[in-house]
Amino acid sequence: MYNDYEIDVMTYKNESMDKDVFKLFPKSNFYFFSSNFQAPKPITFLKRLISPTLPGFSSHSARLIANDIDNLISKKTNYDTIYFATQLMGQAKLHLNSKIYSIIDLYDIYTTYSISKYKNLGFYRPYYWLFLIEAIRIKRLEQKIFNIFDLLFATCEENVRRVQKMKTHANVIEISNGIIVPKKISKGRGDSILMVGNFEYSGNLEGIKWFLENVWSSLKENTDSNLRLVGKYPDVLKQIVAKDKKIHLAGLVADLRPYYSEAGCIILPLFNDGGTKTKLI
């Protein structure tokens, strides 16, 4: 697209991204939101039940983002299409004044994930009802978002069917994940166990908690392996692993290749939808 179209990008200010992206796309103009990304904070059961914002959507100020987009459109009136990456950004269109042809890229369907959360619990558990109510609310919000877009991109047939079941008016197109496979792949020779992911995302956090509770204790007793976790992580995970000297929280890293090359085994404990799972490929 970069070679054939004039593309303006609006995103959050990110100094680590700027250095590389600006060099790769010098013809594009980059603009930044007036608001900041806010990591969701833990809230009580009752507050979560009555919260006006929903899990997966609360980290963005949709109204402020919409206002930033409207201001840019008013300055540059020649846009043909607006592309939104994920529902997080797509919710801003609910508050947008512009009627320009719009596309939303769905790396995941939140409704699928929210349904799986309460299905794994007994109806007598308090969180069953919380997750059930949230699933209903998330489905309604996603339907509302999808219905104001002209075109939806989904990454697999399962997600296409899910969107179609939600009876949206937009066209849905499947665009599968792609990856450039290197000509030579070296097998890891180390003895560490590796997981890469955003551990602030509930799917990854639940998965690694399960692994630590059900698998890791046995591995520590029977092997000399260390566990390396690479990616953003919340304080709760830091507290869980604080006393285990065999677990290393690497956080965000500039290059994943050394971690993969030093790993003897890579784990991906996900029980619910976890984005595009490109790392599995």
N, C-alpha and C positions, 0 to 999 in steps of 0.2 A: 504493500500500500504506500509505503514511504516513497517509492520510486515514481509512482503514478499520480499521487495526490498531494495537496497541501494539507498537512496535518498539524493542528494545534493540540497540545496536551495540557490537561489540568489535573493536578494531583497534590499530594501533601509534600511539603518541603522536606527533602531527605538528602542531606549532604553526601552521604556515602553513595547514593544512587546518582547524584548529579554529575559527579566526575566522569563516570563511564557513559551514562546515557547521553549527556550533552555532546560528547565526542562522537558517538555513533550516529546521532541524528542532528547534525548541525543545521539542516534546513528547517527543522520544526521549531516552533515557538513553545516555550514551557511557561505555564502559569500555575500559581499555587493558591490553595484554599486559604481563606482568612481564618478558618478554624483549625484546630489540631486534632489528630487522632487521639482518642481517649480509651485506654484499656479498661474494659468493664471491671467494676469493683464488686466484690462479694456483697450480697444483700441477704437479709433474713427471708425465711420461708414466706411470711406474711407480706413483706414488701414486694417480693418477687411475684406473688399472686396478684397484687393490685397494681403493679408497675405499668405505666403507660408505654414504656419501651419493652421490646422483646429480645430474648437472647439471640445474638448474631446480628442485631440491628442497632444496638445501643451505643456502639463506639463511634458513630458518625452523627454529626449535626446535619440532618437532611435539609432543613430550611436554609441554613447558612451556605451549604454547598449549592443549593438551587439558586440562591441569591448571587453567588459568585459566577455561576454559569450564565445567568440572565444578564449580569453586568458585562461579561465578556461578549455575549451575543449582541448587545446593544452597541458596543464599540466596533465590532466586526460583523457586519450583517450579511456576509456571503457564505454562511455554512449550509451545506446540503444535508449533512448527516451528523447526528450526535451518537457516539458509541459509549455505552456504560459498561464498565467491567464489574460484574457481579451485582447481586441484589443490594449489597451494602451501598453502592453508588446509585443503583437504580431507584432506590426509594426517594432520592432527591427529585426525580421527575414528577412525583406526586405534588410537589410545590413549585414546579417550573412553569413560567409563563409562556415559554416558547413552544410552538407546535411543529418544530422541525422533525423530519423523519428520524426515528430513534431505534437503535439496536441495543439489546442487552445480552451480555455474554454470561451464561449460567455455568460456572464451573461446578456447581453443585445445586441440589434442590433442598432447601432447608426443611421443607415439609416432610420429606422422606426420613431425614435424620430425627426430627422431632417426634414422629410417629414411633420410630424404633425405640425411643427412650422409654416410653410408658409401656410398650408391649413386653419389655423385659422385666416388668415388675408385676407383683400381685395387686389386684384392685384394692386390697385391704391396707396397702401401704400409703401413707400420706402423700409421698412424692408421685405416686401413680396419678392422683387427681391433679396435682400441680402440672405434671408433664402433659396430661391429657388436655387440660385447659390451654396450656401454651401451644400444643400442637394445633388445636382448633384456631387459635388466634393467628398463629404463623401462617397456616394455610390461607386464611382470609386475607392476610396482608400480602402474601405472595400472589394470590389471584388478582388482587387490586393492582399490584405493581405490573404483573405480566400483561394485564388488559390495556395498559396505556402505552404499550410499546408496539411498534410496527413489525419488528422481527426479533426472534429469540434464537440464540445459538445454544445448543446443548452438546455435551461431550460424549453421550452414549445413547443407545436406543432406550434403555431403561428410563433415563431422564426425559427423553422425548415423549414417551408414553405417559409419564407422570404429569408433564405439562399439559398434554392433550386431555387427560382425565380431569384436569382442573378447569376445562372448558374456557380457555382463553381465546381471544379473538385474533391474536397475532399469529403470524406464520412461524413455524418452528423448524429449524434446520439442524441436523446433526453434523458437527465438525469434530471429529475424533482428535484426541491428543496426538501430537507428533513429537518426534525426537530424532536428532541426528546421532546415529550410532557410530562411535569411533571405529576406525579400521582395526585398531589393536586394543584389546582390553586385557589388562593385567589383573590376575586374580590376587586378592588380598592375602598377604602372608603373615599378618599379625595374629594375635590371640585375643584382641579386644572384641567386644560385642557393641554394635553401633546402632543407634536410632537417630534419624534426622527428621526434624519437624518443628512446627510452631507449637510448643507445649502450652501456650496460652489458649489454644483452640481446644475445646472440651473433648473432642474425639480423640486427639492425641494424648491429652492428659489422662483420660479414663483408661486408654490403652496401656500407657506406661505404668499406671497405678496397678492395673491387673497383673502386668508382667512382674512387677516388683513383689507383689503379694503371693503369686502362684508359681513363679518360675525361678526368679532370681536367687532366692534362698537356697534352692537345691543346686543351682549352678555354682554358687560360691563354695559350697561344700565339696563339690566333685571336680572342679576345674580351677585353673589359675587365672581365669579371664577377668578382665576389667570391663565395666560398662561405660560407654561414652554416649552422652546425650547432647546433640548439636542442634541449636535453634533457640529462639526466644523461650524463656520459661518464667512462670509466676513464682512468687515467694513461697506458695504452698508446696511446690515441688522441691524447692531449695531446702525447706524444712524437713521434708520427708527423707531426703537423701543425705542430710548434713552429717550424720554420724557414720556413714558408710564410706570408708576410705577407698573402696574399689569402684565407686561411681564418680565419674567426672562430668560436671556440667560445663560444657564448652561455650554455651551461649551462641550469639551470632558470630560467624567466621567469614573471612574474605574468600576462602578457597576450600571446597569440600574434598578435593582430590586426595590430600594427605590422609584424611580421616577414613576414606573408603579404602585406600591402599593399605592402611594399617589394620583394617578390620578383618577378622577371621569369619565373622558372621554378622549379618545385618537383619534386624528385626523390624516388623511392621505390625504391631498389635492393634488393629483397628476393628472394632465391632460394629460401628455405625459408619454412615457415609463420611468420608474424610477428604473431600475435595477431589482433585483430579488424580491423586495417587501417582503422579509422574515419577516419583522416586522408586516406585515398584518396577516401572519399566527400566 
